[in-house]
Amino acid sequence: MRLTDLLHPHLDTVTTVVDATGGGPRLEPYLHLPPGVDLREDDEHPVTEGELALLSYGPHAGPHGDEDALRAVLARMRPGARGLIVFGHGGSELPYHRLLDDLVGHRCQVLRAAPLDYIHLHAGAVIARTDELLPPHDFFGRPVPSDGYATALRIADEYVFADLASRSLRARVIDLETAAEDAERTRGAAGQDALADRLAAAVREKEQLAGALRAARDRVDVLQARVAMLEGSTSLRVGKALVSAARSPKRGAARLPGELYGLWRGRRSTAGRAADGAKNAQTEPEAPLDDRFHLAHRALTAAPRDRLVVAGVLTPETAEDFAADVVVNPLLPHDGRLLVQRTDPDVLVVQLSACTGDGPWWLTGTGLAPDLDRTLAELLAEQRVLGRTSVLWRDGPASAAPGLTRLAWDAVLDADTGVRLTRLDPAAEGRERLREIFRADSTRVRLARLAGAPDPLDERRVAVLAAPRGRTDVARLVGQVLGQLHRPDEVVVPDTEGLDELTAAGVTVRRGRPLAPWVADWTDLTEDRPDTLLLDLMCAQEYSGADAVGHTPAADDYVFVPSLRPLLVRRSLHLSGTEPGSWAGRGHRLFAVRGKEPS
């Protein structure tokens, strides 16, 4: 929730807002006060009826405000005055018990409390100084009519039930944290990591020694072939005959002509056999020179890694779905370790259904194929040596392959592998279902849960271009951006003044050229934009793979069109400077999505 959404329903009788945060956060850019409500600094006078005090409290006095200063302001509040307290604590960590006695002692009633969607401000509460019990407010900030006793009874009952629910949740969190600590201690005591590292190091050293031995043997074979070639050469034999004749001139000189004649005849017969072999070369395959076949190596290109690299024991369907968003290297039992060593994947994914269905890894983890279990354990050890993550993706019952659970995994995901939007029929699924799949059930979202970088969801980042011209435009821009279900990653404006609330909500505000992969032009801030606008546009883009998505006068929906009014454009196309009317002629794909839902 935004701060203005929490505050504005309680400004019905307020004419002045008093900033009593002191050295705390600057809240003026978050308020967007309506006409007739003024903002002034605190002058340490009593806060009277018709005034609302801004207060802040957090774990650090510097950025969030001091607790003693907050108590001093509560003491200065008079009947009819109101206050807004912003907290730097998270909702589950809010130490409300430290303020409860002061609120009750100064007769301040909490009318509404809600979480805030900011980086450094996590919650807010509206209070009122009153001498009688006021009715509580519902979720939308509207007072619930009731008399005093019923109101007190409602608050007391709700307090008991809320305390019961929160206690069970807190106990569950404590149990999970304790179990995680015990598991980590047990794992450290067992020394699984060290054992796996030593095993992998020993295996790699063994392979290095075996490779060195093979290289030495190959070198010996080459040298022996060269020696045999030299011993059978005519030059060496002639040289031996001359040396022998020189050592015994009487006997050697007499035999020398016969030996030279014999060498000459042998050379001719060898040349004849070579000629006959050349004639038969067209019908017989050429044999390797040293009776061995050699692998042909292709040149590789080294470039920065801009996509997640996944090495996986995957089904063919899952590998095809993953390949749309990441680099997939399917592993086989005979080449898995070599592929892991050469590609250095960001994450190793083992899919349970790939181990229980048809394929090269069938029966892995069932105890019926110990050689496959050993091969998979070696893959995990190799991945750990490389400092990478190994994930077990259990898209089926764990009992189908119980042996997989006993291996050392960095993470275990119990879910399906998601749905690719391109495999769906938009007419059959419906807009709401497409949104749900896009946000929670798509393959890209599932991949984002894997450890490693880059994140596949980075391809969904959107930059909004705007040019606000005053406080009204600034308030409208902030409201439209923070109201989007698919929130933009950055807002590019000529002037960043007055947009602190966007920065506090985690949205980058900058000048210059957009950096996100997709660009939405919101220059016209008078246009009404539904909160589902960017969500529907990005959903349509991921379904179609188009370069630009927008509306058409004919209200076409989920179809490729030759022209449209662009609402979401690929960054490279936006920066190209070409006219939208020429995009289709240049080969860019344009996809239309209906502007409004049918009534």
Sequence and secondary structure as in RCSB ss.txt:
>XXXX:A:sequence
MRLTDLLHPHLDTVTTVVDATGGGPRLEPYLHLPPGVDLREDDEHPVTEGELALLSYGPHAGPHGDEDALRAVLA
RMRPGARGLIVFGHGGSELPYHRLLDDLVGHRCQVLRAAPLDYIHLHAGAVIARTDELLPPHDFFGRPVPSDGYA
TALRIADEYVFADLASRSLRARVIDLETAAEDAERTRGAAGQDALADRLAAAVREKEQLAGALRAARDRVDVLQA
RVAMLEGSTSLRVGKALVSAARSPKRGAARLPGELYGLWRGRRSTAGRAADGAKNAQTEPEAPLDDRFHLAHRAL
TAAPRDRLVVAGVLTPETAEDFAADVVVNPLLPHDGRLLVQRTDPDVLVVQLSACTGDGPWWLTGTGLAPDLDRT
LAELLAEQRVLGRTSVLWRDGPASAAPGLTRLAWDAVLDADTGVRLTRLDPAAEGRERLREIFRADSTRVRLARL
AGAPDPLDERRVAVLAAPRGRTDVARLVGQVLGQLHRPDEVVVPDTEGLDELTAAGVTVRRGRPLAPWVADWTDL
TEDRPDTLLLDLMCAQEYSGADAVGHTPAADDYVFVPSLRPLLVRRSLHLSGTEPGSWAGRGHRLFAVRGKEPS
>XXXX:A:secstr
  HHHHHGGG TT  EEEE  TTS   HHHH   TT EEEE  SS B TTEEEEEEE SSHHHH  HHHHHHHHH
TB TT EEEEEESS GGG  THHHHHHHHHTTEEEEEEEE  SSS  EEEEEEE SS    B TTS B    HHH
HHHHHHHHHHHHHHHHHHHHHHHHHHHHHHHHHHHHHHHHTHHHHHHHHHHHHHHHHHHHHHHHHHHHHHHHHHH
HHHHHHT HHHHHHHHHHHHHHSHHHHHHHHHHHHHHHHHHHHHHHHHHHHHHHGGGTS    TTS         
      S EEEEE  HHHHHHHTTTSEEEE  TTTHHHHHHHH  SEEEEEHHHHHSSSTTTTTTTTS HHHHHH
HHHHHHHHHHTT EEEEE  S GGGSGGGGGS  SEEE S   B GGGS HHHH HHHHHHIIIIIBHHHHHHTS
SSSS GGGGG EEEE    SHHHHHHHHHHHHH SS  SEEE S  TT HHHHHTT EEE SS  SSEEEE   T
TS   TTHHHHHHHHHHHH  SEEEE TT   SEE S  EEEEEEHHHHHT   GGGTGGGT  EEE  SS   
